[in-house]
């Protein structure tokens, strides 16, 4: 059972959402109010906010935020989902279950916007362009191949395959093979 606290901009809105979530057998609503009353903060698995800020929430508690402005917001360390105020109950329940499982939820439009306008990071600064062979190896990394498999497919030694992987990590500023693939996807070096 997932224990939920609801904090809303109005008592009526909090009660309405509590009634809707009360029909879900996997969720137990502990409190539904304007502000968290402090009686149950250690027992709460997920906080659902409705039209309010998230600055006074229990530390470390995942948040599902229902808001007017979901297009400009993206989930963060505590906020595991931003959904529109008129989201269907099934989506809210799915977001609560995901947040309780330490997962983050994105709407389709949030994902489209993120892929279209990725946030630049220091690791996204390409110091040197990848060679055609390195791009080929990067695509193999994305397919899940290890160094030995890459070497066998390209007809090169294991040592050379490892060298290519090291070069890719360095040029992309990645700390792992997975991060290199993620950066490659964002830059269009790896087709998805």
Buried (B, 14 or more C-beta within 10 A) or exposed (E): EBBBBBBBBEEEBBBBBBEBBEEBEEBBBBBBBEEBEEEEBEEBBBBBBBBBEBEEBBEEBBBBBBBEEBEEBBBEEBBBBBBBEEBEEEBBBBBBBBBBEEEBBBBEEBEEBEEEEBEEEEBEEEEEEBEEBBBBBBBBBBEEBBBEEBBEBBEBEEEBBBBBBEBBBEBBBBEEBEBBBBBBBBBEBBEE
